[in-house]
Amino acid sequence: MLERMKYLVQVLNEYSNSYYFSDRPEVSDAEFDALLDELRELEAKTGVVLEGSPTQHVGGSVPTAFEPHTHIARLWSLDKVKTTDALREWAARCERAKGGSGLEFVLEYKFDGLTINLTYDGGKLVQAATRGNGIVGEGILAQAKTIRSIPQTVNYKGKFEVRGECYMRLSVLEELNKNGEEQLKNARNAAAGAIRNLDPRVTASRRLDCAFYNVGYIEGRRFDTRRDMYDFMRENGLPMSDYTFYGSMDQVIAEIEKMPERRQKLDFLIDGMVVKLNDIRLFEELGFTDKFPRGEIAYKFQAEEMITTITDITWEVGRTGKLTPLAHVEPVDFLGVTVRKATLNNYDDILRKNVGIGSKVLIRRSNDVIPEILKSVDEHEPKNPAAIPEFCPACGSRVERRGVHAFCTNSLSCTPQIVGRLEHFASRNAMDIEGFSEKTAAALVDALGISTIPELYELNESSFAGIPGFGEKKIANILAEIEKSKHCKLESFVFALGIPNVGSKTAKDLAKTFRTFEGIRHASREQLIAIPDVGEIVADSIIDFFADERISAQIDRMFQLGMDPSEAEKVESNDFVTGKTFVVTGTLSRMGRKEIEDLIASLGGKAAGSVSKKTDFVVAGENAGSKLEKAQSLGVPVLSEDEFFSRIEKK
């Protein structure tokens, strides 16, 4: 039994290394999970956990808290300037310290993500930590190991620390929000939440990137310039930004002035630029203030962060019954937009940010979405702390806590839940009932007491009598759209049902695999887990959903009323497309991007939303932006639209 455990530890770690760090998976997720489950069972039986067991990190048991980690070298904050005049003053101070002019500066992006500090020793990654207070951070090694761009081994055998920024690409955020159940607010917080999540599987699912920019400590080696340091980092496979500029201060400022236009084309968030002395010896001679190095500074873009006061915290109920706190704030102007509300993610977020009613808070507005509260700027505890309500603010039913979230327990007659379910069911990626909005759903719930989806298919002209805003033409259009929706794609119907953890992509995978609704409905756990990207949690969600008698009764009623989702087409085989991953970008002429992505899926390929080393081809139309640039930087083959169709037709 012990020998079998040793074998499983060895082979699972080899498979993990191939998957996370070499971009060449050797087994399917289902095979990996089966071996991992076997190892867990053997550990439970014997009470023995071998050194290096994968049950103790990626995909393993979730710790209850992060362990503190003391950095070898302190991680400093940066002083900030907001004008080029202030930047010139800083450069003049550096030149006076040298006793002359002619200094060379380094200009880099200031990534808007979460700082990470890696420790390598003997050529191996031995620790990863958050910044913390700059002296002590939180150990996040298991989480860092799921980030594929972070090398687990390096050539240099001496001990060293390297600092960087973890971030989420905007294209990844878009894809995750399009395909996922949980909507992520913005890229920065999605990255920070992933890194600080106790479960490394969550970190892995967010598909983060890293860019490293400083070796803070190293044994047996010294760097004279940033160029030397960066050459060392590249030689050891540490991912870095593809933008680094060297020049005089005049040249640096000229580059900064180009950044507003360039910033709009980036596939990640930056909130400024970092300017450093290239001469590391001079950097060290200048030393540090209590908080900042004197030889490095941040140039901040126009502020997207402001301070205001929370006047109230309300709890909004979504279609799943989840209660989300919403902060109402004193109106504040963000570049011409007046903001009165700001997001808080959950109750743990409220506690972590130390906010309550009356708290002065720092809020950030990003990408024209509702701002998010970053933290309290008060030094004291909130005078009026927020609390999870005992009863649902919408229906008065009992509220229960599940992990970091709170839920209304009344799924049958809680109006916001019903309105949310109806709106989701009718949405474009679901049943695509044109003209059926949240406002329409709310009117039907309020006026007719609709509480289940099948009741939509029982509506007739007389049902709308007396409801304000519903004229004869609007009624006819809605009824026609509802009738048309009965004959839908199988994947659309599955997504419309609102199965927990099943987004549009998973719905499409289910339809492609089982082809009929009954096939999906009665699929076994083993059949579900065998589908790529469907793990145990998703499989259990699907099985539990269809096992619910109330849900099954509603589905049966819809079929009695004429619901007839089409059987999914059998996937054709195309030698060029089958088994390959494509990214489609830019403006296309022969058909839309979604149509081409559907074509790729129908021919046995995979259409992804972001470019990575695993991408086989990028199909680029006119005005292709950051995805095309990423493909070129990674050496991914790029096809024009005509070349793509030509390759398909030849096979």
C-alpha positions, 0 to 999 in steps of 0.5 A: 500500500505504501509503495502504491502511495509513493508511486501515486505521489511521484506520477501525480506530481509529474502530471502536475508539472507537465500541466501547470509548467510545461503546457503539455498535459499528459493525462485527462482531468478525469484520469488525474482526478481518479488517481488523486482520489485513490491517493486520498483514500489510501492516506485516509486508510493508513493515516500517512501523508508522504512528503510532497503529496499533491493532496497537500497543495494544488487540488488538495485540502483547503487550509483554514488560514494563510501562514505568515512569511517574513521576506528576506528583503523588505518590499518597499512602497513607491512614492508617487507623482502626478505631473511631469514637472514633479517627475523632472524634480525627482530626476533632478534630485537623483542627478544632484546626488550623482554630481552631474547629469546624463542619468539613464532611467528605466520606464515600465508599466505599473500593473494594477494587480496584487504583489507577489514575492517568490523565493527560489533556493537550489533551483526550486520555487520554495515559497511565495508570499503576498506583500503584506506590510512589506516585512511580513506577508502571507505564504501562498505557495500552493496558490502560486503553483497554479499560475502557469507562467511562474516557473517551478524550477530555475537555472540559478541554484543560489537563494534569491527573492524576485518580486512581481505583480499578479494580474488577470487579463481583460480578455480572460475576465470577459471570457470567465464572466461570459461562461461562468456562474459568478460575475467578477467585478473587475480584473484587479479584484478578481486577481487579488481574490484568486491569490488570497483564496484559501483553495488553490483550485479557485486560483487555478480557475482564474488563469492569472498572469505574472510580470516580475520586475525586481530581484530584492535579494540574491546570494552569490551574485550582484547586479550593476544595472537593471539591464543586468538584473533583467537579463538574469530574470529572463535567463531563468524563465521569469515572466516579465512585461514586454514593455521596458524603455531605457532613456533620458528623462526627456525621452521617458516623459515623451514615452509617458505622453504616448501612454493614454492611447497605448493604455486603451489597447492593453489587455490588462490594467495599469494605473500608472508607470514606474520610473527607476534608475538604471544604475543599481549602485546609485540606487543603493547609494540614494537609500530609502526614506521610512517608506520609499526608495529614493531611486524609484518613483511611480507616475500615476495616471489621472485619479480613478480613486476618490474618498467619500462617506458611506451613508447606508448599506443595503442588501440586494437579492439576486436570482440565486438568492444570494444577498450582496451588500451595496454601499450608498455613498455621498455623491462624488464626481469621477471625471464627469460621472456622479457616483452614488453607489459602490460595491461590497462583495460579501460580508467578509469583504465588509469586515476585511475593509473595516467599513460601516455606515458613516465610514470614510472610504476610498473607492475606485472606478474602473472601466465605467462599471460601478465603483468598488470600495477599496478600504476605510480611511478611518483609523477607528472601528466603524461606529455603525458596523454592518451586519448580515440581516436575519431576514430577507429584505425582499420577502422576509424569509430567514437568511442563512450563511453559506461560506462567505455569502448569505442566502435567502432560504425562500426560493419559491416566492422571493420576488427578486429571485423569481424576477432574476430567474425569469430575466436569465431564462429569457436572456440572449445567451439563453432562450433569447426572448426578445423584448423580455427585460427585467422590467417585463419580468417584474411586471409579470411577477407583481401583476400576475404572481408568476413564480415559476418559468413554466407559467411563461408558456401559459400566458395569453393575451388576456393575461396582460389585461390591465398591466400598465405599459403593455399595449396590443402590439407589445403583447403580441410580440412578447407572446410570439417570442415566447412561442418561438423560444420553444424551438431552441438549441439544446445548449441554450435551454440548458443554460437558461435553466440556471443550473448552479456552476453551469455557464454558457460554455459548460452548457454547450459542452453538455449538449455536444457530449450528450446531444439530447436533453434526457441524456444530460438529465440522466447523466451519471457523475462519471460521465459528467466528470469525463467532460473536459473542464467539468470537475466534481463540483460542477458534476455534483451541481448538475446531478443535484439540480435534476434530482430536485423534485420541484425542479423536475416537475417544472421541467416536465411541465415545460415539455408538456407545454411544447418545449422542444429543444433541438438535438445537438448536431453531431460534431463533424471531423475536420483534420485541420480543426479537430483538437486544436484551440483557436482565438478569433479577433478583429472585424471579420467579413465573411461571418461574425466572430461568434459564427466562426467560433460556433463553426470551430466548435462544430468541427471539433475544435475549441474557440478560446477567448484569450491567447496563450502558449496553448493556442494553436492559431489566431484568426485575425480580422481587421483592427485586431488589437492586443490578442494579435500582439500577444499571438505575435509575442508568443509565436502563435501562428496567425491566419487571415479570415481567407486563410482560415477558410482555405485551410478548412476547405482543403481538409 
